């Protein structure tokens, strides 16, 4: 009994011995190990970087939405049964402001056949895609836009030929500071302010905004808005959205269109997620190719180390010990690639995020999962070589 116990004791493979054998197998052929794990590293780096860039971009969108708010609704005119434009009533703003839960409501009205130029000498056909609109004084509060330079219109300046330019309008007209004069509707107007870019109301960027009183005096503005901006309590957005069409046009509510600008950003987020899924699939293919490379390396390693296997078997190593040795070696080889690929993916994400002004937002579980996946791939890739090594006959191995 003591002899059998001693034999079993000698045949036991301790965890420390398994680790030593696995590291020794890789250190003996370092260049091969590096090249084999390179495929794994590229695959996991692609997956980590794609997910990281996507989550960082999504974090930026979420920050923007939380900053700008998701309670903005925009109202535009639709078409009647004959397909003709159905203008919004002149009393639309007054009606909207009576709805319970409405915080702010404002509007712009695009003036047809009125254009803006840098000076009177320019060709009238070169409008640059800019439009002129009469603006309600509460526009900034309702739309969420902000003034980049100068000031917004007020009760006094709205009575005179003054204008506030959108960000794009100012750039195309070559206006950098307020106080400059431009040619608007065959009249000289003074620029009193320039708006910053507005993510939720991008149409304002290419507009020249003037007061409603001066628009009525010079250009015959009748008070019918083209676009209405409305902000309500967060918990009342859905209810207000339902009430807007019948409130504005009780006879023909179907002629009123209501949209939520924040939905466009949310839709962009959804598209980004779908695109991310596609790229993750491509990274998975690279990871699969890397796993095949690991399997191929381990098969060659088994063939080259037949004498080692035979010697260990003759010294008491069981088939299970041989299987564990080569399986662990394959997992270790893949883990090297996984760690390198995870670090590379994080670095690519950080560089991309910083260059775009984003916050680096990679979920910690993604990094952990990246390494875990590579270990699983290594285990799968190492099964066949490990089984083949375990089946090697000690006498045949030593005699070869």
ChimeraX attribute file (.defattr): number of C-alpha atoms within 10 A of each C-alpha:
attribute: neighborCount
match mode: 1-to-1
recipient: residues
	/A:1	6
	/A:2	7
	/A:3	8
	/A:4	9
	/A:5	10
	/A:6	10
	/A:7	12
	/A:8	11
	/A:9	10
	/A:10	12
	/A:11	15
	/A:12	13
	/A:13	16
	/A:14	10
	/A:15	9
	/A:16	9
	/A:17	11
	/A:18	18
	/A:19	14
	/A:20	12
	/A:21	16
	/A:22	21
	/A:23	14
	/A:24	13
	/A:25	18
	/A:26	18
	/A:27	12
	/A:28	10
	/A:29	11
	/A:30	12
	/A:31	10
	/A:32	15
	/A:33	22
	/A:34	15
	/A:35	16
	/A:36	24
	/A:37	28
	/A:38	23
	/A:39	24
	/A:40	34
	/A:41	30
	/A:42	23
	/A:43	28
	/A:44	32
	/A:45	29
	/A:46	25
	/A:47	26
	/A:48	28
	/A:49	26
	/A:50	23
	/A:51	24
	/A:52	27
	/A:53	25
	/A:54	22
	/A:55	22
	/A:56	24
	/A:57	21
	/A:58	22
	/A:59	18
	/A:60	18
	/A:61	18
	/A:62	16
	/A:63	12
	/A:64	16
	/A:65	18
	/A:66	10
	/A:67	10
	/A:68	17
	/A:69	15
	/A:70	19
	/A:71	21
	/A:72	25
	/A:73	24
	/A:74	23
	/A:75	23
	/A:76	19
	/A:77	20
	/A:78	17
	/A:79	14
	/A:80	14
	/A:81	10
	/A:82	7
	/A:83	8
	/A:84	9
	/A:85	12
	/A:86	16
	/A:87	16
	/A:88	23
	/A:89	15
	/A:90	14
	/A:91	12
	/A:92	21
	/A:93	21
	/A:94	12
	/A:95	15
	/A:96	21
	/A:97	16
	/A:98	10
	/A:99	15
	/A:100	13
	/A:101	16
	/A:102	18
	/A:103	14
	/A:104	20
	/A:105	26
	/A:106	25
	/A:107	25
	/A:108	25
	/A:109	23
	/A:110	19
	/A:111	18
	/A:112	11
	/A:113	9
	/A:114	15
	/A:115	22
	/A:116	26
	/A:117	23
	/A:118	18
	/A:119	15
	/A:120	15
	/A:121	8
	/A:122	11
	/A:123	9
	/A:124	10
	/A:125	7
	/A:126	11
	/A:127	15
	/A:128	13
	/A:129	12
	/A:130	24
	/A:131	21
	/A:132	24
	/A:133	26
	/A:134	27
	/A:135	26
	/A:136	24
	/A:137	19
	/A:138	16
	/A:139	21
	/A:140	19
	/A:141	16
	/A:142	23
	/A:143	25
	/A:144	17
	/A:145	21
	/A:146	16
	/A:147	17
	/A:148	15
	/A:149	16
	/A:150	15
	/A:151	15
	/A:152	23
	/A:153	23
	/A:154	12
	/A:155	10
	/A:156	10
	/A:157	16
	/A:158	22
	/A:159	17
	/A:160	18
	/A:161	18
	/A:162	24
	/A:163	29
	/A:164	27
	/A:165	29
	/A:166	26
	/A:167	23
	/A:168	22
	/A:169	24
	/A:170	24
	/A:171	14
	/A:172	15
	/A:173	16
	/A:174	11
	/A:175	18
	/A:176	13
	/A:177	14
	/A:178	18
	/A:179	14
	/A:180	14
	/A:181	17
	/A:182	21
	/A:183	17
	/A:184	22
	/A:185	17
	/A:186	13
	/A:187	13
	/A:188	17
	/A:189	20
	/A:190	18
	/A:191	24
	/A:192	20
	/A:193	25
	/A:194	29
	/A:195	26
	/A:196	17
	/A:197	19
	/A:198	17
	/A:199	18
	/A:200	24
	/A:201	16
	/A:202	15
	/A:203	15
	/A:204	25
	/A:205	23
	/A:206	21
	/A:207	27
	/A:208	28
	/A:209	29
	/A:210	30
	/A:211	25
	/A:212	23
	/A:213	22
	/A:214	18
	/A:215	24
	/A:216	14
	/A:217	11
	/A:218	12
	/A:219	16
	/A:220	12
	/A:221	19
	/A:222	11
	/A:223	18
	/A:224	17
	/A:225	27
	/A:226	19
	/A:227	18
	/A:228	24
	/A:229	26
	/A:230	28
	/A:231	24
	/A:232	24
	/A:233	16
	/A:234	13
	/A:235	10
	/A:236	14
	/A:237	20
	/A:238	13
	/A:239	13
	/A:240	21
	/A:241	19
	/A:242	11
	/A:243	15
	/A:244	23
	/A:245	22
	/A:246	14
	/A:247	18
	/A:248	22
	/A:249	16
	/A:250	10
	/A:251	10
	/A:252	14
	/A:253	15
	/A:254	15
	/A:255	20
	/A:256	21
	/A:257	15
	/A:258	17
	/A:259	14
	/A:260	18
	/A:261	17
	/A:262	21
	/A:263	13
	/A:264	12
	/A:265	18
	/A:266	15
	/A:267	11
	/A:268	14
	/A:269	19
	/A:270	13
	/A:271	12
	/A:272	16
	/A:273	16
	/A:274	12
	/A:275	14
	/A:276	19
	/A:277	16
	/A:278	13
	/A:279	17
	/A:280	20
	/A:281	14
	/A:282	15
	/A:283	22
	/A:284	17
	/A:285	13
	/A:286	21
	/A:287	26
	/A:288	18
	/A:289	16
	/A:290	28
	/A:291	28
	/A:292	20
	/A:293	21
	/A:294	31
	/A:295	25
	/A:296	16
	/A:297	21
	/A:298	26
	/A:299	19
	/A:300	12
	/A:301	18
	/A:302	19
	/A:303	15
	/A:304	11
	/A:305	14
	/A:306	20
	/A:307	19
	/A:308	14
	/A:309	24
	/A:310	22
	/A:311	16
	/A:312	16
	/A:313	22
	/A:314	14
	/A:315	12
	/A:316	14
	/A:317	18
	/A:318	16
	/A:319	20
	/A:320	13
	/A:321	20
	/A:322	23
	/A:323	21
	/A:324	20
	/A:325	22
	/A:326	29
	/A:327	25
	/A:328	23
	/A:329	25
	/A:330	32
	/A:331	23
	/A:332	22
	/A:333	29
	/A:334	35
	/A:335	25
	/A:336	21
	/A:337	30
	/A:338	33
	/A:339	23
	/A:340	19
	/A:341	29
	/A:342	27
	/A:343	18
	/A:344	19
	/A:345	26
	/A:346	23
	/A:347	16
	/A:348	18
	/A:349	25
	/A:350	21
	/A:351	14
	/A:352	17
	/A:353	20
	/A:354	12
	/A:355	9
	/A:356	10
	/A:357	12
	/A:358	18
	/A:359	16
	/A:360	20
	/A:361	20
	/A:362	20
	/A:363	12
	/A:364	9
	/A:365	8
	/A:366	15
	/A:367	20
	/A:368	13
	/A:369	14
	/A:370	22
	/A:371	22
	/A:372	16
	/A:373	16
	/A:374	30
	/A:375	25
	/A:376	16
	/A:377	24
	/A:378	30
	/A:379	25
	/A:380	17
	/A:381	26
	/A:382	30
	/A:383	20
	/A:384	18
	/A:385	24
	/A:386	27
	/A:387	17
	/A:388	17
	/A:389	25
	/A:390	24
	/A:391	14
	/A:392	19
	/A:393	15
	/A:394	19
	/A:395	13
	/A:396	11
	/A:397	17
	/A:398	15
	/A:399	9
	/A:400	8
